[in-house]
Amino acid sequence: MDNTQKVLDAMKKAGKALKAGEIAEIAGIDKKDVDKAMNVLKKDGKIVSPKVCYWQPK
């Protein structure tokens, strides 16, 4: 499973908007890898930001 899918799964599992550091903890990957994966997910329109610095699946 690639980091992008791990990030998306972690967000869905949490069931609430999360910061990148929280996603990194849940997914068990480095924060900089989370940031890279989130950039891909943002471009694809799979995640949204309900408030500054917090992200959740669309």
PyMOL Python script that loads the backbone (N, CA, C, O; Angstrom):
from pymol import cmd

cmd.read_pdbstr("""\
ATOM      1  N   MET A   1       0.850  -1.185   0.000  1.00  0.00           N
ATOM      2  CA  MET A   1       0.000   0.000   0.000  1.00  0.00           C
ATOM      3  C   MET A   1       0.896   1.248   0.000  1.00  0.00           C
ATOM      4  O   MET A   1       1.844   1.342   0.780  1.00  0.00           O
ATOM      5  N   ASP A   2       0.585   2.189  -0.872  1.00  0.00           N
ATOM      6  CA  ASP A   2       1.403   3.405  -0.927  1.00  0.00           C
ATOM      7  C   ASP A   2       0.980   4.410   0.147  1.00  0.00           C
ATOM      8  O   ASP A   2      -0.084   4.279   0.753  1.00  0.00           O
ATOM      9  N   ASN A   3       1.823   5.404   0.367  1.00  0.00           N
ATOM     10  CA  ASN A   3       1.568   6.385   1.428  1.00  0.00           C
ATOM     11  C   ASN A   3       0.285   7.169   1.207  1.00  0.00           C
ATOM     12  O   ASN A   3      -0.395   7.533   2.166  1.00  0.00           O
ATOM     13  N   THR A   4      -0.048   7.431  -0.049  1.00  0.00           N
ATOM     14  CA  THR A   4      -1.271   8.178  -0.343  1.00  0.00           C
ATOM     15  C   THR A   4      -2.490   7.421   0.192  1.00  0.00           C
ATOM     16  O   THR A   4      -3.375   8.013   0.809  1.00  0.00           O
ATOM     17  N   GLN A   5      -2.527   6.122  -0.047  1.00  0.00           N
ATOM     18  CA  GLN A   5      -3.652   5.311   0.432  1.00  0.00           C
ATOM     19  C   GLN A   5      -3.629   5.210   1.958  1.00  0.00           C
ATOM     20  O   GLN A   5      -4.684   5.217   2.592  1.00  0.00           O
ATOM     21  N   LYS A   6      -2.438   5.116   2.552  1.00  0.00           N
ATOM     22  CA  LYS A   6      -2.329   5.051   4.011  1.00  0.00           C
ATOM     23  C   LYS A   6      -2.876   6.325   4.652  1.00  0.00           C
ATOM     24  O   LYS A   6      -3.568   6.271   5.669  1.00  0.00           O
ATOM     25  N   VAL A   7      -2.557   7.472   4.047  1.00  0.00           N
ATOM     26  CA  VAL A   7      -3.042   8.756   4.565  1.00  0.00           C
ATOM     27  C   VAL A   7      -4.558   8.821   4.467  1.00  0.00           C
ATOM     28  O   VAL A   7      -5.226   9.209   5.426  1.00  0.00           O
ATOM     29  N   LEU A   8      -5.100   8.450   3.330  1.00  0.00           N
ATOM     30  CA  LEU A   8      -6.553   8.480   3.132  1.00  0.00           C
ATOM     31  C   LEU A   8      -7.253   7.520   4.106  1.00  0.00           C
ATOM     32  O   LEU A   8      -8.287   7.863   4.680  1.00  0.00           O
ATOM     33  N   ASP A   9      -6.695   6.332   4.287  1.00  0.00           N
ATOM     34  CA  ASP A   9      -7.271   5.365   5.228  1.00  0.00           C
ATOM     35  C   ASP A   9      -7.242   5.892   6.657  1.00  0.00           C
ATOM     36  O   ASP A   9      -8.207   5.723   7.403  1.00  0.00           O
ATOM     37  N   ALA A  10      -6.136   6.532   7.042  1.00  0.00           N
ATOM     38  CA  ALA A  10      -6.010   7.088   8.396  1.00  0.00           C
ATOM     39  C   ALA A  10      -7.065   8.167   8.632  1.00  0.00           C
ATOM     40  O   ALA A  10      -7.646   8.244   9.714  1.00  0.00           O
ATOM     41  N   MET A  11      -7.311   9.000   7.622  1.00  0.00           N
ATOM     42  CA  MET A  11      -8.317  10.059   7.744  1.00  0.00           C
ATOM     43  C   MET A  11      -9.712   9.462   7.895  1.00  0.00           C
ATOM     44  O   MET A  11     -10.503   9.910   8.725  1.00  0.00           O
ATOM     45  N   LYS A  12     -10.004   8.450   7.090  1.00  0.00           N
ATOM     46  CA  LYS A  12     -11.326   7.810   7.160  1.00  0.00           C
ATOM     47  C   LYS A  12     -11.508   7.112   8.500  1.00  0.00           C
ATOM     48  O   LYS A  12     -12.591   7.160   9.082  1.00  0.00           O
ATOM     49  N   LYS A  13     -10.463   6.469   8.990  1.00  0.00           N
ATOM     50  CA  LYS A  13     -10.518   5.754  10.267  1.00  0.00           C
ATOM     51  C   LYS A  13     -10.808   6.709  11.424  1.00  0.00           C
ATOM     52  O   LYS A  13     -11.575   6.383  12.330  1.00  0.00           O
ATOM     53  N   ALA A  14     -10.188   7.892  11.386  1.00  0.00           N
ATOM     54  CA  ALA A  14     -10.358   8.866  12.464  1.00  0.00           C
ATOM     55  C   ALA A  14     -11.778   9.426  12.500  1.00  0.00           C
ATOM     56  O   ALA A  14     -12.323   9.685  13.573  1.00  0.00           O
ATOM     57  N   GLY A  15     -12.370   9.611  11.329  1.00  0.00           N
ATOM     58  CA  GLY A  15     -13.735  10.114  11.269  1.00  0.00           C
ATOM     59  C   GLY A  15     -13.874  11.588  11.622  1.00  0.00           C
ATOM     60  O   GLY A  15     -14.977  12.057  11.904  1.00  0.00           O
ATOM     61  N   LYS A  16     -12.776  12.316  11.609  1.00  0.00           N
ATOM     62  CA  LYS A  16     -12.805  13.760  11.876  1.00  0.00           C
ATOM     63  C   LYS A  16     -11.632  14.414  11.157  1.00  0.00           C
ATOM     64  O   LYS A  16     -10.727  13.729  10.681  1.00  0.00           O
ATOM     65  N   ALA A  17     -11.653  15.729  11.083  1.00  0.00           N
ATOM     66  CA  ALA A  17     -10.566  16.456  10.442  1.00  0.00           C
ATOM     67  C   ALA A  17      -9.305  16.364  11.310  1.00  0.00           C
ATOM     68  O   ALA A  17      -9.366  16.477  12.535  1.00  0.00           O
ATOM     69  N   LEU A  18      -8.166  16.156  10.649  1.00  0.00           N
ATOM     70  CA  LEU A  18      -6.897  15.968  11.353  1.00  0.00           C
ATOM     71  C   LEU A  18      -5.801  16.871  10.807  1.00  0.00           C
ATOM     72  O   LEU A  18      -5.861  17.321   9.663  1.00  0.00           O
ATOM     73  N   LYS A  19      -4.798  17.130  11.643  1.00  0.00           N
ATOM     74  CA  LYS A  19      -3.593  17.818  11.196  1.00  0.00           C
ATOM     75  C   LYS A  19      -2.628  16.779  10.642  1.00  0.00           C
ATOM     76  O   LYS A  19      -2.761  15.590  10.929  1.00  0.00           O
ATOM     77  N   ALA A  20      -1.665  17.222   9.854  1.00  0.00           N
ATOM     78  CA  ALA A  20      -0.709  16.302   9.226  1.00  0.00           C
ATOM     79  C   ALA A  20       0.042  15.466  10.259  1.00  0.00           C
ATOM     80  O   ALA A  20       0.281  14.281  10.030  1.00  0.00           O
ATOM     81  N   GLY A  21       0.416  16.057  11.385  1.00  0.00           N
ATOM     82  CA  GLY A  21       1.129  15.320  12.432  1.00  0.00           C
ATOM     83  C   GLY A  21       0.299  14.197  13.014  1.00  0.00           C
ATOM     84  O   GLY A  21       0.815  13.121  13.316  1.00  0.00           O
ATOM     85  N   GLU A  22      -0.995  14.452  13.171  1.00  0.00           N
ATOM     86  CA  GLU A  22      -1.902  13.421  13.693  1.00  0.00           C
ATOM     87  C   GLU A  22      -2.060  12.284  12.685  1.00  0.00           C
ATOM     88  O   GLU A  22      -2.111  11.111  13.055  1.00  0.00           O
ATOM     89  N   ILE A  23      -2.134  12.647  11.419  1.00  0.00           N
ATOM     90  CA  ILE A  23      -2.245  11.640  10.363  1.00  0.00           C
ATOM     91  C   ILE A  23      -0.989  10.772  10.337  1.00  0.00           C
ATOM     92  O   ILE A  23      -1.073   9.555  10.175  1.00  0.00           O
ATOM     93  N   ALA A  24       0.173  11.402  10.496  1.00  0.00           N
ATOM     94  CA  ALA A  24       1.434  10.669  10.505  1.00  0.00           C
ATOM     95  C   ALA A  24       1.457   9.636  11.634  1.00  0.00           C
ATOM     96  O   ALA A  24       1.902   8.505  11.437  1.00  0.00           O
ATOM     97  N   GLU A  25       0.980  10.025  12.805  1.00  0.00           N
ATOM     98  CA  GLU A  25       0.928   9.102  13.948  1.00  0.00           C
ATOM     99  C   GLU A  25       0.014   7.917  13.666  1.00  0.00           C
ATOM    100  O   GLU A  25       0.391   6.770  13.902  1.00  0.00           O
ATOM    101  N   ILE A  26      -1.175   8.189  13.167  1.00  0.00           N
ATOM    102  CA  ILE A  26      -2.152   7.129  12.905  1.00  0.00           C
ATOM    103  C   ILE A  26      -1.658   6.196  11.797  1.00  0.00           C
ATOM    104  O   ILE A  26      -1.766   4.975  11.906  1.00  0.00           O
ATOM    105  N   ALA A  27      -1.118   6.784  10.734  1.00  0.00           N
ATOM    106  CA  ALA A  27      -0.683   5.987   9.573  1.00  0.00           C
ATOM    107  C   ALA A  27       0.652   5.298   9.813  1.00  0.00           C
ATOM    108  O   ALA A  27       0.983   4.329   9.130  1.00  0.00           O
ATOM    109  N   GLY A  28       1.423   5.793  10.783  1.00  0.00           N
ATOM    110  CA  GLY A  28       2.720   5.197  11.068  1.00  0.00           C
ATOM    111  C   GLY A  28       3.778   5.525  10.032  1.00  0.00           C
ATOM    112  O   GLY A  28       4.680   4.726   9.780  1.00  0.00           O
ATOM    113  N   ILE A  29       3.665   6.712   9.428  1.00  0.00           N
ATOM    114  CA  ILE A  29       4.667   7.150   8.456  1.00  0.00           C
ATOM    115  C   ILE A  29       5.174   8.537   8.832  1.00  0.00           C
ATOM    116  O   ILE A  29       4.572   9.227   9.655  1.00  0.00           O
ATOM    117  N   ASP A  30       6.276   8.934   8.228  1.00  0.00           N
ATOM    118  CA  ASP A  30       6.905  10.222   8.526  1.00  0.00           C
ATOM    119  C   ASP A  30       6.037  11.384   8.052  1.00  0.00           C
ATOM    120  O   ASP A  30       5.345  11.277   7.040  1.00  0.00           O
ATOM    121  N   LYS A  31       6.078  12.498   8.790  1.00  0.00           N
ATOM    122  CA  LYS A  31       5.238  13.657   8.464  1.00  0.00           C
ATOM    123  C   LYS A  31       5.534  14.198   7.070  1.00  0.00           C
ATOM    124  O   LYS A  31       4.614  14.616   6.367  1.00  0.00           O
ATOM    125  N   LYS A  32       6.799  14.198   6.659  1.00  0.00           N
ATOM    126  CA  LYS A  32       7.098  14.736   5.321  1.00  0.00           C
ATOM    127  C   LYS A  32       6.508  13.851   4.222  1.00  0.00           C
ATOM    128  O   LYS A  32       6.161  14.340   3.147  1.00  0.00           O
ATOM    129  N   ASP A  33       6.395  12.538   4.497  1.00  0.00           N
ATOM    130  CA  ASP A  33       5.733  11.651   3.536  1.00  0.00           C
ATOM    131  C   ASP A  33       4.230  11.904   3.518  1.00  0.00           C
ATOM    132  O   ASP A  33       3.583  11.792   2.477  1.00  0.00           O
ATOM    133  N   VAL A  34       3.677  12.248   4.690  1.00  0.00           N
ATOM    134  CA  VAL A  34       2.257  12.611   4.769  1.00  0.00           C
ATOM    135  C   VAL A  34       2.005  13.872   3.941  1.00  0.00           C
ATOM    136  O   VAL A  34       1.031  13.945   3.193  1.00  0.00           O
ATOM    137  N   ASP A  35       2.887  14.859   4.080  1.00  0.00           N
ATOM    138  CA  ASP A  35       2.735  16.110   3.322  1.00  0.00           C
ATOM    139  C   ASP A  35       2.745  15.850   1.814  1.00  0.00           C
ATOM    140  O   ASP A  35       1.938  16.422   1.082  1.00  0.00           O
ATOM    141  N   LYS A  36       3.643  15.001   1.356  1.00  0.00           N
ATOM    142  CA  LYS A  36       3.716  14.665  -0.073  1.00  0.00           C
ATOM    143  C   LYS A  36       2.426  13.975  -0.522  1.00  0.00           C
ATOM    144  O   LYS A  36       1.861  14.312  -1.562  1.00  0.00           O
ATOM    145  N   ALA A  37       1.973  13.014   0.270  1.00  0.00           N
ATOM    146  CA  ALA A  37       0.748  12.283  -0.076  1.00  0.00           C
ATOM    147  C   ALA A  37      -0.454  13.224  -0.091  1.00  0.00           C
ATOM    148  O   ALA A  37      -1.323  13.116  -0.956  1.00  0.00           O
ATOM    149  N   MET A  38      -0.500  14.144   0.868  1.00  0.00           N
ATOM    150  CA  MET A  38      -1.619  15.087   0.933  1.00  0.00           C
ATOM    151  C   MET A  38      -1.637  16.010  -0.279  1.00  0.00           C
ATOM    152  O   MET A  38      -2.713  16.374  -0.755  1.00  0.00           O
ATOM    153  N   ASN A  39      -0.477  16.393  -0.784  1.00  0.00           N
ATOM    154  CA  ASN A  39      -0.434  17.221  -1.995  1.00  0.00           C
ATOM    155  C   ASN A  39      -1.078  16.490  -3.167  1.00  0.00           C
ATOM    156  O   ASN A  39      -1.814  17.092  -3.949  1.00  0.00           O
ATOM    157  N   VAL A  40      -0.804  15.200  -3.292  1.00  0.00           N
ATOM    158  CA  VAL A  40      -1.411  14.395  -4.354  1.00  0.00           C
ATOM    159  C   VAL A  40      -2.927  14.317  -4.150  1.00  0.00           C
ATOM    160  O   VAL A  40      -3.699  14.486  -5.094  1.00  0.00           O
ATOM    161  N   LEU A  41      -3.340  14.059  -2.916  1.00  0.00           N
ATOM    162  CA  LEU A  41      -4.769  13.946  -2.612  1.00  0.00           C
ATOM    163  C   LEU A  41      -5.501  15.271  -2.844  1.00  0.00           C
ATOM    164  O   LEU A  41      -6.645  15.281  -3.299  1.00  0.00           O
ATOM    165  N   LYS A  42      -4.839  16.386  -2.529  1.00  0.00           N
ATOM    166  CA  LYS A  42      -5.454  17.704  -2.776  1.00  0.00           C
ATOM    167  C   LYS A  42      -5.656  17.918  -4.270  1.00  0.00           C
ATOM    168  O   LYS A  42      -6.723  18.358  -4.697  1.00  0.00           O
ATOM    169  N   LYS A  43      -4.631  17.607  -5.068  1.00  0.00           N
ATOM    170  CA  LYS A  43      -4.729  17.779  -6.525  1.00  0.00           C
ATOM    171  C   LYS A  43      -5.848  16.927  -7.107  1.00  0.00           C
ATOM    172  O   LYS A  43      -6.557  17.354  -8.019  1.00  0.00           O
ATOM    173  N   ASP A  44      -6.003  15.711  -6.569  1.00  0.00           N
ATOM    174  CA  ASP A  44      -7.029  14.797  -7.053  1.00  0.00           C
ATOM    175  C   ASP A  44      -8.420  15.116  -6.518  1.00  0.00           C
ATOM    176  O   ASP A  44      -9.406  14.512  -6.942  1.00  0.00           O
ATOM    177  N   GLY A  45      -8.499  16.075  -5.578  1.00  0.00           N
ATOM    178  CA  GLY A  45      -9.788  16.461  -5.009  1.00  0.00           C
ATOM    179  C   GLY A  45     -10.363  15.444  -4.043  1.00  0.00           C
ATOM    180  O   GLY A  45     -11.576  15.400  -3.839  1.00  0.00           O
ATOM    181  N   LYS A  46      -9.500  14.617  -3.440  1.00  0.00           N
ATOM    182  CA  LYS A  46      -9.977  13.569  -2.531  1.00  0.00           C
ATOM    183  C   LYS A  46     -10.038  14.015  -1.077  1.00  0.00           C
ATOM    184  O   LYS A  46     -10.668  13.352  -0.253  1.00  0.00           O
ATOM    185  N   ILE A  47      -9.386  15.142  -0.750  1.00  0.00           N
ATOM    186  CA  ILE A  47      -9.449  15.663   0.614  1.00  0.00           C
ATOM    187  C   ILE A  47      -9.792  17.149   0.580  1.00  0.00           C
ATOM    188  O   ILE A  47      -9.520  17.841  -0.401  1.00  0.00           O
ATOM    189  N   VAL A  48     -10.391  17.622   1.664  1.00  0.00           N
ATOM    190  CA  VAL A  48     -10.766  19.032   1.788  1.00  0.00           C
ATOM    191  C   VAL A  48     -10.338  19.536   3.167  1.00  0.00           C
ATOM    192  O   VAL A  48     -10.109  18.755   4.090  1.00  0.00           O
ATOM    193  N   SER A  49     -10.237  20.848   3.278  1.00  0.00           N
ATOM    194  CA  SER A  49      -9.848  21.465   4.538  1.00  0.00           C
ATOM    195  C   SER A  49     -11.017  22.257   5.107  1.00  0.00           C
ATOM    196  O   SER A  49     -11.341  23.334   4.605  1.00  0.00           O
ATOM    197  N   PRO A  50     -11.666  21.722   6.172  1.00  0.00           N
ATOM    198  CA  PRO A  50     -12.798  22.436   6.762  1.00  0.00           C
ATOM    199  C   PRO A  50     -12.355  23.653   7.572  1.00  0.00           C
ATOM    200  O   PRO A  50     -13.136  24.586   7.758  1.00  0.00           O
ATOM    201  N   LYS A  51     -11.114  23.653   8.054  1.00  0.00           N
ATOM    202  CA  LYS A  51     -10.532  24.804   8.739  1.00  0.00           C
ATOM    203  C   LYS A  51      -9.021  24.750   8.573  1.00  0.00           C
ATOM    204  O   LYS A  51      -8.475  23.704   8.221  1.00  0.00           O
ATOM    205  N   VAL A  52      -8.360  25.829   8.814  1.00  0.00           N
ATOM    206  CA  VAL A  52      -6.927  25.958   8.558  1.00  0.00           C
ATOM    207  C   VAL A  52      -6.137  24.826   9.220  1.00  0.00           C
ATOM    208  O   VAL A  52      -6.307  24.536  10.404  1.00  0.00           O
ATOM    209  N   CYS A  53      -5.276  24.202   8.429  1.00  0.00           N
ATOM    210  CA  CYS A  53      -4.352  23.134   8.877  1.00  0.00           C
ATOM    211  C   CYS A  53      -5.038  21.812   9.219  1.00  0.00           C
ATOM    212  O   CYS A  53      -4.364  20.895   9.688  1.00  0.00           O
ATOM    213  N   TYR A  54      -6.317  21.679   9.010  1.00  0.00           N
ATOM    214  CA  TYR A  54      -7.012  20.417   9.263  1.00  0.00           C
ATOM    215  C   TYR A  54      -7.541  19.876   7.936  1.00  0.00           C
ATOM    216  O   TYR A  54      -8.001  20.634   7.081  1.00  0.00           O
ATOM    217  N   TRP A  55      -7.470  18.553   7.779  1.00  0.00           N
ATOM    218  CA  TRP A  55      -7.887  17.926   6.537  1.00  0.00           C
ATOM    219  C   TRP A  55      -8.780  16.726   6.806  1.00  0.00           C
ATOM    220  O   TRP A  55      -8.672  16.074   7.845  1.00  0.00           O
ATOM    221  N   GLN A  56      -9.664  16.445   5.854  1.00  0.00           N
ATOM    222  CA  GLN A  56     -10.551  15.292   5.960  1.00  0.00           C
ATOM    223  C   GLN A  56     -10.885  14.813   4.557  1.00  0.00           C
ATOM    224  O   GLN A  56     -10.755  15.567   3.592  1.00  0.00           O
ATOM    225  N   PRO A  57     -11.320  13.554   4.439  1.00  0.00           N
ATOM    226  CA  PRO A  57     -11.720  13.053   3.102  1.00  0.00           C
ATOM    227  C   PRO A  57     -12.935  13.820   2.591  1.00  0.00           C
ATOM    228  O   PRO A  57     -13.775  14.269   3.370  1.00  0.00           O
ATOM    229  N   LYS A  58     -13.011  13.960   1.289  1.00  0.00           N
ATOM    230  CA  LYS A  58     -14.126  14.682   0.671  1.00  0.00           C
ATOM    231  C   LYS A  58     -15.374  13.851   0.706  1.00  0.00           C
ATOM    232  O   LYS A  58     -16.421  14.291   0.231  1.00  0.00           O
TER     233      LYS A  58
END
""", "prot")
cmd.dss("prot")
cmd.show_as("cartoon", "prot")
cmd.util.cbc("prot")
cmd.orient("prot")
